[in-house]
Amino acid sequence: MTGPSVVVLDYGSGNIHSAAKAVEAAGARVEVTAARDRVIAADGLVVPGVGAFSAVMEQLDAVRAHELIGRRLSGGRGVLGICVGMQVLFEHGVERGIDTAGMGEWPGSVTRLRADVLPHMGWNTVEAAPDSRLFDGIRDERFYFVHSYAAHEWTLQADPQFPQPRLTWARHGERFLAAVENGPLMATQFHPEKSGQPGIRLLRNWLATL
């Protein structure tokens, strides 16, 4: 099989293999591993995540994920976070009164959604950035969400030397970040691997950026 090489980071997350199958369906050669050399050498890295912020961070720390992601980003190599894999890229996650340090790639905190019904589970539309690469050619589609926590604002200061981040929003009770495209670091709060053909198209768009 031809196509870019992608590692799905194997750190104990429950949805690793479904994410791997979806990325493969999008056209990549996929390996599920936490081996340092393989993670660094791959064209792309996917960091999926389900469960509590603190538990996911503990698992990621065990495989030195922050160091691996930092090494890739310093070389301009693509990383895609999914669900809690997006949340841990922020500075903090606050769940049930517990404040857990994240990876700090982006400033800000992940906190509980203010909504009548939680978790936010099921299909929802998004407000994609007009120049989004992830959502290129994808309009008026719905994506699958399962979460009670999210990032509600974007506070990273713009640097004129770098392209402006592309932000995609969704709403459940309140507005929250549904996706971020920040140079080689991208992430989605929803699950592309559970979002049918729109999710596969989005993953295909991500592969085209590698």
BAFI-3210 file (N, C-alpha, C; in Angstrom, 3 decimals, decimal comma, padded with zeros to 6 digits):
// residues 210
n [1|2|3|4|5|6|7|8|9|10|11|12|13|14|15|16|17|18|19|20|21|22|23|24|25|26|27|28|29|30|31|32|33|34|35|36|37|38|39|40|41|42|43|44|45|46|47|48|49|50|51|52|53|54|55|56|57|58|59|60|61|62|63|64|65|66|67|68|69|70|71|72|73|74|75|76|77|78|79|80|81|82|83|84|85|86|87|88|89|90|91|92|93|94|95|96|97|98|99|100|101|102|103|104|105|106|107|108|109|110|111|112|113|114|115|116|117|118|119|120|121|122|123|124|125|126|127|128|129|130|131|132|133|134|135|136|137|138|139|140|141|142|143|144|145|146|147|148|149|150|151|152|153|154|155|156|157|158|159|160|161|162|163|164|165|166|167|168|169|170|171|172|173|174|175|176|177|178|179|180|181|182|183|184|185|186|187|188|189|190|191|192|193|194|195|196|197|198|199|200|201|202|203|204|205|206|207|208|209|210]
n.u [000,831|000,539|001,071|001,115|003,077|001,766|001,720|-000,267|-000,524|000,322|-000,735|-002,470|-005,059|-008,583|-009,702|-007,853|-007,468|-009,729|-009,350|-006,985|-007,859|-009,583|-007,832|-006,257|-008,188|-008,482|-006,255|-003,629|-000,509|-000,460|000,708|000,528|001,943|004,282|006,906|009,819|011,541|009,952|007,704|008,784|009,821|007,685|005,442|003,105|001,478|-000,984|-002,886|-005,102|-007,864|-009,781|-011,945|-011,095|-009,446|-007,224|-006,490|-005,796|-003,634|-001,827|-001,322|-000,209|002,066|003,499|004,526|006,097|004,954|004,723|007,319|007,836|005,909|006,676|009,200|008,516|006,992|008,883|010,299|008,463|006,628|003,632|000,970|-001,958|-004,493|-007,186|-010,349|-010,094|-007,454|-007,144|-007,842|-005,795|-003,745|-003,914|-003,197|-004,327|-006,635|-009,756|-011,545|-014,213|-013,401|-010,699|-007,635|-005,637|-002,439|-001,877|-000,350|000,399|000,804|-000,925|-002,288|-004,616|-007,632|-009,401|-012,698|-015,836|-018,719|-021,349|-024,352|-027,671|-027,938|-025,691|-023,383|-022,329|-023,381|-023,391|-024,436|-023,380|-023,337|-020,715|-018,920|-016,915|-013,653|-013,240|-011,033|-010,193|-008,146|-008,552|-011,318|-011,710|-013,666|-015,678|-018,743|-021,654|-021,957|-022,284|-020,686|-019,381|-019,710|-018,533|-018,473|-017,997|-016,559|-014,632|-012,614|-013,224|-012,452|-010,040|-006,844|-004,278|-001,696|-001,380|001,226|002,967|004,883|004,129|001,636|-001,824|-003,738|-006,356|-009,633|-012,299|-015,670|-018,262|-021,540|-023,023|-025,176|-023,372|-020,886|-018,030|-014,636|-014,290|-012,400|-008,930|-006,448|-003,197|-000,542|001,683|000,368|-002,659|-006,107|-009,129|-012,208|-014,328|-014,955|-013,375|-013,110|-015,488|-017,326|-018,306|-018,349|-017,824|-015,948|-013,852|-013,156|-012,226|-009,973|-008,526|-007,997|-006,319|-004,135|-003,221|-001,859|000,535]
n.v [-001,197|002,175|005,609|008,077|007,444|006,665|006,841|005,598|006,512|004,291|004,064|003,037|003,958|003,532|003,683|003,225|001,312|001,550|004,121|003,730|002,042|003,770|005,799|004,304|003,585|006,041|006,257|005,882|004,314|002,475|002,217|000,934|001,965|002,786|003,128|004,992|005,663|004,981|006,581|009,156|009,056|008,700|009,950|011,134|011,593|010,264|011,025|009,599|009,653|008,697|008,985|010,127|013,269|013,408|010,705|010,018|011,751|010,658|008,168|009,008|010,345|008,172|007,043|009,035|010,980|013,785|014,643|013,270|014,362|017,043|016,841|016,073|018,305|020,333|019,782|020,313|018,307|016,518|016,290|014,884|015,319|013,656|013,991|013,502|013,483|015,863|017,649|017,384|018,833|021,392|023,719|023,029|020,719|020,599|018,587|017,407|018,944|018,500|019,693|019,198|019,196|019,775|019,198|021,680|022,790|024,579|027,567|027,842|026,330|023,227|022,683|021,857|021,494|023,864|022,852|021,528|018,815|016,260|013,583|015,410|013,767|012,240|013,235|016,270|019,538|021,665|024,804|025,550|026,947|029,393|029,047|026,508|023,622|021,032|020,753|021,096|021,062|019,851|020,426|021,380|018,986|016,453|015,550|013,101|013,330|012,730|013,762|015,629|017,765|020,587|022,894|026,306|028,719|030,555|031,524|031,898|034,007|035,755|035,279|037,084|035,927|033,392|031,221|032,035|030,422|028,126|027,970|025,937|025,738|024,493|023,901|023,118|023,610|025,671|027,561|025,913|024,828|022,914|022,017|022,510|024,012|024,417|025,176|022,443|021,102|019,739|019,185|017,509|017,791|016,111|012,702|011,610|008,994|007,818|009,042|008,345|008,695|011,527|011,845|010,217|011,610|013,966|012,977|012,196|014,672|015,645|013,893|014,813|017,075|016,303]
n.w [000,000|-000,870|000,153|002,826|005,800|008,953|012,432|014,998|018,211|020,683|023,705|025,501|025,221|024,684|022,099|020,124|018,038|016,395|015,491|014,067|011,983|010,607|009,722|008,056|006,164|005,030|003,500|004,391|005,401|008,213|011,555|014,810|017,636|020,284|020,045|020,153|017,929|015,743|016,080|015,798|013,221|011,461|008,899|009,846|013,039|015,117|017,925|019,756|022,152|024,966|027,811|031,156|031,584|033,389|033,678|031,054|030,655|032,502|031,329|028,902|029,812|030,684|028,384|027,516|025,890|025,549|025,059|022,676|020,941|021,007|019,829|017,238|016,387|016,464|014,232|012,307|011,729|011,182|013,591|014,939|017,182|018,855|020,296|023,701|023,187|021,896|023,938|025,885|024,819|025,658|028,385|030,885|032,409|033,904|035,864|037,751|039,916|039,985|038,996|036,351|034,917|031,495|028,269|027,396|024,861|023,758|025,155|027,913|029,356|029,751|030,417|032,079|030,038|029,852|029,826|029,393|029,030|029,502|028,910|025,931|023,393|020,320|016,997|015,478|014,016|012,673|012,792|010,496|009,946|007,394|005,644|006,171|006,151|007,003|006,702|004,048|001,210|002,620|003,704|005,534|006,909|009,487|012,566|014,893|018,315|021,650|024,711|027,768|028,460|027,334|025,399|025,651|024,678|022,713|023,259|022,394|021,463|018,421|016,076|013,813|012,206|011,643|010,126|010,664|013,194|012,402|013,355|014,373|015,331|017,535|018,946|021,996|024,275|024,934|023,112|021,799|021,146|018,303|016,539|015,798|013,824|013,736|012,362|012,046|014,049|014,746|015,671|016,720|018,471|018,140|016,989|014,260|013,340|013,985|012,485|009,996|006,408|006,123|008,192|007,289|004,987|006,137|007,507|005,293|004,170|006,186|005,887|003,455|004,182|005,173]
ca.u [000,000|001,246|000,457|001,994|003,155|001,170|001,710|-001,285|000,252|-000,168|-000,451|-003,507|-006,383|-009,516|-010,145|-006,671|-007,559|-010,727|-008,701|-006,027|-008,605|-010,104|-006,712|-005,886|-009,220|-008,267|-005,173|-002,290|000,100|-000,633|001,333|000,135|003,153|004,821|008,356|010,295|012,066|008,853|006,860|009,473|010,106|006,470|004,975|002,090|001,206|-002,336|-002,998|-006,506|-008,041|-011,110|-011,879|-010,812|-008,239|-006,107|-006,063|-005,129|-002,323|-000,963|-000,908|000,678|003,347|004,207|005,244|006,832|004,301|004,997|008,634|007,724|005,153|007,534|010,257|007,914|006,585|010,077|010,695|007,358|005,991|002,238|000,370|-003,402|-005,118|-008,612|-011,150|-009,231|-006,163|-007,118|-007,919|-004,522|-002,805|-004,037|-002,402|-004,967|-007,957|-010,391|-012,650|-014,646|-012,613|-009,275|-006,933|-004,515|-001,617|-001,818|000,938|000,739|001,100|-001,793|-002,741|-006,034|-008,097|-010,545|-013,626|-017,130|-019,682|-022,566|-025,434|-028,715|-027,741|-024,316|-022,419|-022,694|-023,163|-024,119|-024,037|-023,558|-022,699|-019,608|-018,699|-015,519|-012,949|-013,425|-009,867|-009,772|-007,626|-009,203|-012,694|-011,731|-014,620|-016,651|-019,651|-022,995|-021,904|-022,294|-019,614|-019,813|-019,093|-018,814|-017,644|-018,653|-015,603|-014,119|-011,985|-014,281|-011,902|-008,712|-006,122|-002,913|-001,413|-000,961|002,603|002,932|005,847|003,552|000,244|-002,815|-004,475|-007,713|-010,457|-013,634|-016,488|-019,547|-022,346|-023,889|-025,365|-022,523|-019,932|-016,749|-013,747|-014,490|-011,164|-007,883|-005,362|-002,157|000,667|001,681|-000,414|-004,093|-006,869|-010,588|-012,903|-015,167|-014,256|-013,479|-013,218|-016,873|-018,144|-018,638|-017,584|-017,244|-014,752|-012,787|-012,719|-011,415|-008,675|-007,822|-007,485|-005,163|-003,013|-002,699|-001,007|001,781]
ca.v [000,000|003,450|006,625|008,488|006,576|007,281|006,088|005,868|006,339|003,194|004,377|002,439|004,512|002,510|003,757|003,248|000,491|002,117|005,264|003,199|001,545|004,908|006,462|003,402|003,733|007,339|006,116|005,867|003,091|002,752|001,373|001,255|001,747|003,907|003,084|006,354|005,865|004,883|007,771|010,333|008,917|008,629|011,198|011,718|010,951|010,447|010,818|009,513|009,656|008,602|008,885|011,322|014,034|013,041|009,333|010,035|012,372|009,692|007,181|009,673|010,589|006,894|006,770|010,273|011,527|015,205|014,747|012,788|015,351|018,217|016,536|016,112|019,661|021,146|019,506|020,606|017,051|016,588|015,595|015,059|014,865|013,348|013,995|013,865|013,737|017,310|018,373|017,365|019,768|022,661|023,800|022,405|020,136|020,623|017,633|017,041|019,699|018,159|020,457|018,388|019,851|019,166|019,319|023,087|023,249|025,740|028,103|027,702|025,195|022,422|022,643|021,227|022,216|024,324|022,361|020,819|017,374|015,803|014,117|015,756|012,494|012,099|013,979|017,717|020,317|022,516|026,055|025,424|028,138|029,510|028,560|025,264|022,526|019,791|020,697|021,444|020,247|019,254|021,455|020,934|017,606|016,310|014,720|012,397|013,812|012,091|014,475|016,549|018,841|021,161|024,216|027,264|029,933|030,454|032,689|031,968|035,263|035,584|035,617|037,404|035,113|032,077|031,267|032,151|029,186|028,015|027,487|025,443|025,773|023,800|024,375|022,244|024,441|026,843|027,406|025,331|024,512|021,583|021,625|023,531|023,767|025,341|024,650|020,978|020,543|019,839|018,361|017,568|017,345|014,987|011,488|011,346|007,550|007,406|010,015|007,884|009,210|012,854|011,669|009,686|012,708|014,860|012,330|012,258|016,047|015,742|013,189|015,646|018,139|015,736]
ca.w [000,000|-000,883|001,006|003,916|006,974|010,140|013,685|016,010|019,435|021,508|025,108|026,325|024,955|024,241|020,704|019,256|016,833|015,488|014,849|013,095|010,815|009,857|009,039|006,957|005,141|004,380|002,527|004,993|005,938|009,639|012,559|016,176|018,420|021,058|019,886|019,906|016,579|014,777|016,271|015,273|011,795|010,641|008,274|010,705|014,322|015,642|019,376|020,141|023,591|025,563|029,261|031,948|031,247|034,264|033,369|029,754|030,840|033,180|030,330|027,940|030,478|030,805|027,124|027,220|024,704|025,386|024,429|021,299|020,174|020,879|018,864|015,901|016,040|016,227|012,856|011,400|011,330|011,565|014,730|015,013|018,413|018,714|021,513|024,821|022,561|021,649|025,198|026,620|024,212|026,375|029,614|032,041|032,335|035,213|035,903|039,105|040,875|039,896|037,965|035,873|033,902|030,184|027,597|027,269|023,499|023,588|026,440|028,210|030,140|029,321|031,538|031,839|029,222|030,494|028,970|030,134|028,875|029,357|027,952|024,560|022,702|019,064|015,803|015,566|012,956|013,103|012,057|010,070|009,484|005,940|004,908|006,805|005,328|007,433|006,217|002,618|000,454|003,531|004,189|005,948|007,402|010,937|013,108|016,096|019,553|022,945|025,685|028,695|028,698|026,089|025,444|025,314|024,090|022,121|023,792|021,884|020,783|017,035|015,727|012,379|011,464|011,380|009,658|011,725|013,460|011,883|014,458|014,043|016,546|017,574|020,068|022,781|025,454|024,712|022,017|022,188|020,023|017,730|015,851|015,709|012,872|014,168|011,722|011,971|015,152|014,500|016,602|016,661|019,666|017,711|016,565|012,821|013,085|014,224|011,765|008,656|005,276|006,394|009,006|006,431|004,121|006,963|007,707|004,002|004,075|007,083|005,257|002,364|004,737|005,712]
c.u [000,870|000,511|001,397|001,979|002,620|001,280|000,519|-000,640|-000,408|000,205|-001,532|-004,896|-007,297|-009,883|-008,986|-006,923|-008,646|-010,165|-007,736|-006,739|-009,120|-008,994|-006,227|-006,893|-009,070|-007,071|-003,771|-001,819|000,228|000,085|000,880|001,319|003,454|006,338|008,869|010,736|010,955|007,953|007,501|009,629|008,861|006,122|003,968|001,929|-000,213|-002,325|-004,490|-006,637|-009,496|-010,941|-011,541|-009,485|-007,050|-005,582|-005,313|-003,746|-001,348|-000,440|000,065|002,049|004,178|004,986|005,998|006,284|004,630|006,333|008,571|007,001|005,993|008,632|009,716|007,601|007,780|010,621|009,593|006,611|004,618|001,832|-001,121|-003,916|-006,609|-009,249|-010,287|-007,803|-006,027|-007,042|-006,574|-003,475|-002,864|-003,288|-002,994|-006,267|-008,533|-011,619|-012,935|-013,759|-011,125|-008,659|-005,668|-003,750|-001,661|-000,439|001,352|001,162|000,277|-002,187|-004,222|-006,365|-009,268|-011,446|-014,977|-018,022|-020,867|-023,733|-026,420|-028,512|-026,261|-024,264|-023,069|-022,367|-024,039|-023,606|-024,318|-022,840|-021,566|-019,567|-017,227|-014,941|-013,035|-012,271|-009,330|-009,247|-008,284|-010,591|-012,816|-012,672|-015,674|-017,512|-021,001|-023,038|-021,944|-021,198|-020,027|-018,997|-019,474|-017,926|-018,521|-017,795|-015,063|-013,346|-013,006|-013,763|-010,498|-007,936|-004,690|-002,712|-000,873|000,488|002,650|003,910|005,271|002,119|-000,725|-003,524|-005,883|-008,557|-011,836|-014,418|-017,721|-020,295|-023,141|-024,066|-024,608|-021,549|-018,625|-015,933|-013,961|-013,255|-010,223|-006,868|-004,294|-000,820|000,598|000,846|-001,894|-004,826|-008,361|-011,162|-013,814|-014,301|-014,408|-013,717|-014,619|-017,852|-018,418|-017,767|-017,069|-015,971|-013,583|-012,261|-011,852|-010,031|-007,852|-007,244|-006,276|-003,944|-002,392|-001,808|000,363|002,924]
c.v [001,252|004,444|006,970|007,486|007,322|006,321|006,558|005,524|005,319|003,457|003,838|002,996|003,466|002,550|003,772|002,509|000,982|003,337|004,791|002,722|002,696|005,624|005,603|003,511|005,044|007,323|006,058|004,441|003,294|001,717|001,863|000,924|002,977|003,935|004,449|006,571|005,842|006,120|008,992|010,270|008,978|009,990|011,908|010,927|011,289|010,120|010,791|009,550|009,544|008,494|010,208|011,947|013,539|011,641|009,280|010,657|011,419|008,651|007,781|009,937|009,307|006,549|008,014|010,958|012,993|015,411|014,336|013,804|016,606|018,019|016,602|017,556|020,552|020,927|019,732|019,379|016,939|015,717|015,915|014,477|014,674|013,271|014,386|014,080|015,175|018,062|018,464|018,287|021,143|022,588|023,017|021,731|020,082|019,718|017,247|017,696|019,410|018,908|019,688|019,155|019,063|019,359|020,763|023,531|024,490|026,260|027,836|026,407|024,501|022,244|022,073|022,113|022,655|023,994|021,580|019,314|017,088|014,299|014,592|014,535|012,426|013,046|015,463|018,371|021,148|023,770|026,084|026,777|028,207|028,932|027,256|024,264|021,206|019,639|021,092|020,494|019,569|020,377|020,816|019,464|017,601|015,337|014,195|012,825|012,911|012,781|015,326|017,776|019,328|022,435|025,226|028,534|029,648|031,700|032,788|033,254|035,008|036,027|035,867|036,582|033,764|032,226|031,330|030,812|029,251|027,330|027,096|025,286|024,900|024,312|023,226|022,929|025,749|026,522|026,821|025,023|023,072|021,089|022,818|023,082|024,827|024,843|023,137|020,318|020,806|018,910|018,543|017,090|016,155|013,807|011,305|009,864|007,012|008,238|009,632|008,501|010,635|012,764|011,141|010,777|013,689|014,260|012,338|013,654|016,229|015,075|014,034|016,772|017,615|015,828]
c.w [000,000|000,002|002,129|005,066|008,184|011,311|014,517|017,348|020,363|022,968|026,041|026,119|024,340|022,775|019,717|017,948|015,873|014,783|013,769|011,826|009,963|009,097|007,872|005,822|004,379|003,433|003,079|005,258|007,437|010,502|013,932|017,086|019,273|020,963|019,414|018,456|015,542|014,854|015,619|013,753|010,911|010,035|009,173|011,986|014,742|017,127|019,721|021,654|023,993|027,070|029,914|031,557|032,070|033,954|032,053|029,884|031,524|032,203|029,318|028,542|030,538|029,541|026,640|025,962|024,476|024,678|022,954|020,417|019,961|019,846|017,434|015,493|015,764|014,818|011,850|010,924|011,976|012,743|014,731|016,322|018,203|020,095|022,714|024,323|022,087|022,968|025,911|026,002|024,880|027,703|030,775|031,645|033,738|035,171|037,348|040,172|040,848|038,718|037,589|034,808|032,603|029,577|027,353|025,886|023,166|024,965|026,644|028,928|029,463|030,533|031,097|030,970|030,080|029,565|029,822|030,111|028,653|029,602|026,650|023,713|021,461|017,996|015,965|014,391|013,549|012,239|011,663|009,678|007,959|005,138|005,497|005,793|005,718|006,813|004,754|001,871|001,310|004,095|004,536|006,320|008,926|011,360|014,475|017,310|020,727|023,980|026,583|028,963|027,352|026,388|024,910|024,668|023,559|022,509|023,287|021,102|019,378|016,858|014,227|011,548|011,061|010,870|010,844|011,945|012,864|012,955|013,955|015,340|016,392|018,794|020,683|024,131|025,347|023,583|022,550|020,942|019,572|016,991|015,817|014,671|013,131|013,626|011,648|013,066|014,914|015,454|016,357|017,983|019,342|017,262|015,050|012,527|013,340|013,411|010,325|007,581|005,482|007,231|008,194|005,508|004,897|007,207|006,425|003,786|004,971|006,460|004,149|002,870|005,158|004,710]
res [m|t|g|p|s|v|v|v|l|d|y|g|s|g|n|i|h|s|a|a|k|a|v|e|a|a|g|a|r|v|e|v|t|a|a|r|d|r|v|i|a|a|d|g|l|v|v|p|g|v|g|a|f|s|a|v|m|e|q|l|d|a|v|r|a|h|e|l|i|g|r|r|l|s|g|g|r|g|v|l|g|i|c|v|g|m|q|v|l|f|e|h|g|v|e|r|g|i|d|t|a|g|m|g|e|w|p|g|s|v|t|r|l|r|a|d|v|l|p|h|m|g|w|n|t|v|e|a|a|p|d|s|r|l|f|d|g|i|r|d|e|r|f|y|f|v|h|s|y|a|a|h|e|w|t|l|q|a|d|p|q|f|p|q|p|r|l|t|w|a|r|h|g|e|r|f|l|a|a|v|e|n|g|p|l|m|a|t|q|f|h|p|e|k|s|g|q|p|g|i|r|l|l|r|n|w|l|a|t|l]
***
